[in-house]
Amino acid sequence: MNPKILIVEDQFIEANSLRISLHKAGYTVCSIAASVDEAIKIKNKEKPDLVLLDIRLQGKLNGIDLARVLKSENIAFIFLSANSSKEILNAAKSTRPYGFLVKPFRDKDVLVAIDVALYLHQQNQEAILNDKHSKADFKEIIGKSPPMHTVINNIKIVSNSSISVLILGETGTGKEMVAQCIHRISARGSKPLMVVNCATLPANLVESELFGHEKGAFTGANEKRIGKFEQANGGTVFLDEIGELTQDLQVKLLRVLQEKEIDVVGGKKREIDVRIIAATNRNLDEEVAAGRFRSDLYYRLYVFPIHLPPLRERKEDLLLLANHFLQRYSQKEKKPITKFNDQVIDDMHRYSWPGNIRELENIIARSVLLATGDVITDLHFSSFEKNSFSNASSFSTKTIEENERDYILDIINKCNGKLHGSDGAAKMMNINASTLRSRMKKLGIEKKK
């Protein structure tokens, strides 16, 4: 039986065009609704499998109000959006739709979005009824808090699909680890996973790095190069720090997502079969509003977002993580350290962890190295971390970017202004030096000369 779709759209021409397109594709279309009240009456009578839902509708109620009703009744829905405000978009996203379609859209985009939404909705129901994954599948993801249960459940759902995934979270929350987990337990797990840090791509060779080039394609191209996308054919490409991509490269990535093909520099177009997982610590809503990130690419990537909570919002997982790192680094340093004393545990819970899991790991590693007995009696914070700890509440009153800026500045000061090398700030923060420079530029931090 063909899926039944309800169109909720107050512009008749657009609604009728959608209806014709869906009929041609073989879908059954319910009556068209122009308001929430009409939509609810049709929903109750015709029992749709999926709803295409405009945000702005006739009457006092809007599409977001209807979305909450659909969510409570477990009916899949996709938003139709024009130039909505940031507040409306945030409210729409909070209802967890199965997709966004940005007006004007192509028939092909509509059909792909519906196909993905119906598949995901089915997978979601099956995942709830029949959880086929074992704990071993998620051994790297440590946590029992409600936010982490949500993350793990989202990984289970999306691993059965090949749709694009956008992982959102602050620096140090474990975005790459989640990407690796999604790839490993998916049907593509036996194929390559290619990791690309968008912040470190050389500007003059970025297309060659991603899409490859033919011999002689440009000066210095002395041999053929296979790009990351072609290397990952059949597998997954993880685009870390997607918010750092230039506008022209955003256009090329959008074409890859839409057409499933790449333009090899100096060569011909080639079809590829890759799954895209992207990650960023930026607020992409703000980037889109500021014109720095394309809205069409954003909605292409925002098919299935996974939000990683900062460590300060999952304090019940703190000791689990700390003990995990304690065991790892005790074994590495061949020290018989078995636990933390009560004061250290109390200190860990009072600290706000602006650097998240990465900062926790670094501090545990440093504390194990400097420990003299079989119990950790002191957390060896940097000078910045000590100042932060003495006034922990200061972090809670600042924005995420302000916290990150303070954290980076004091780590750089601790390293006497040195960014790279064994005693540089990048090494202490456990990130690439190019990534650090990119974040400094974004946050307006200038290196002292």
FENRA-V377317 format. One record per pair of residues at least 12 apart in sequence whose C-alpha atoms are under 6 Angstrom apart, sorted by the first residue. I is the first residue (numbers start at 1). GAP is how many residues later the second one is. D is the distance in Angstrom with one decimal. If there is no record, write none. Layout:
# FENRA-V377317
I;GAP;D, I;GAP;D
This chain:
# FENRA-V377317
2;25;5.6, 3;24;5.9, 3;46;5.9, 4;24;4.6, 4;25;5.7, 4;44;4.9, 4;45;5.2, 5;24;4.9, 5;25;5.9, 5;43;5.3, 5;44;6.0, 5;45;5.0, 5;46;5.6, 6;24;5.0, 6;42;5.9, 6;45;4.7, 7;25;5.2, 7;44;6.0, 7;45;4.9, 8;25;4.7, 8;26;5.7, 8;45;4.9, 9;25;5.1, 9;45;5.3, 10;24;4.1, 10;47;5.6, 35;22;5.5, 35;23;5.0, 50;26;4.8, 50;27;5.3, 51;26;4.5, 52;25;5.9, 52;26;5.1, 53;25;5.9, 53;26;4.8, 53;27;5.5, 54;25;5.7, 54;26;4.4, 64;28;5.6, 77;20;5.7, 77;21;6.0, 78;19;5.6, 78;20;5.4, 78;21;4.9, 78;22;5.7, 79;21;4.8, 80;21;4.9, 81;21;5.0, 81;22;6.0, 82;20;5.8, 82;21;5.1, 98;19;5.2, 99;204;5.1, 124;33;5.6, 143;174;5.1, 155;27;5.9, 159;23;5.3, 159;27;4.7, 160;26;5.8, 162;113;5.6, 164;112;5.0, 164;113;5.7, 164;137;5.7, 165;112;4.7, 165;139;5.1, 165;140;5.8, 166;111;6.0, 166;112;4.9, 166;113;5.6, 166;135;5.8, 166;136;5.8, 166;139;4.7, 167;112;4.5, 167;138;5.8, 167;139;4.8, 168;111;5.8, 168;112;5.5, 168;139;4.8, 169;112;5.1, 169;138;6.0, 169;139;4.9, 170;111;4.8, 171;110;6.0, 172;183;5.8, 172;184;5.1, 172;185;5.5, 172;186;4.8, 173;183;5.7, 173;184;5.6, 188;47;5.1, 191;44;4.7, 192;40;5.1, 192;43;5.0, 193;42;5.9, 193;43;4.8, 193;44;5.8, 194;38;5.9, 194;43;4.9, 195;43;4.8, 196;42;6.0, 196;43;5.0, 196;44;6.0, 197;43;4.8, 198;42;6.0, 198;43;5.5, 198;44;5.9, 198;46;6.0, 199;45;5.5, 199;236;5.8, 200;234;5.5, 209;18;5.2, 210;17;4.7, 210;18;4.8, 210;19;5.9, 211;16;4.3, 211;18;6.0, 211;53;5.3, 212;13;5.1, 212;14;4.5, 212;15;3.7, 212;52;5.4, 213;12;5.2, 213;51;5.3, 213;52;4.4, 213;53;6.0, 214;52;5.5, 214;53;5.9, 217;49;4.6, 233;39;5.8, 233;40;5.3, 233;41;5.4, 234;39;5.2, 234;40;5.5, 235;39;5.3, 236;38;5.3, 236;39;4.6, 236;40;6.0, 237;39;5.2, 238;39;4.8, 238;40;5.6, 239;39;4.6, 240;38;5.7, 240;39;4.9, 241;38;5.5, 241;39;4.5, 242;37;5.9, 242;38;5.6, 243;37;5.9, 254;43;5.6, 260;12;5.7, 311;45;5.1, 312;40;5.6, 329;36;5.8, 336;38;5.6, 337;37;4.0, 337;38;5.5, 339;36;5.2, 340;35;5.5, 340;36;4.6, 341;36;5.6, 351;38;5.4, 351;41;5.8, 367;12;5.6, 367;13;5.4, 384;26;5.3, 411;14;5.8, 412;13;5.3, 420;13;5.7
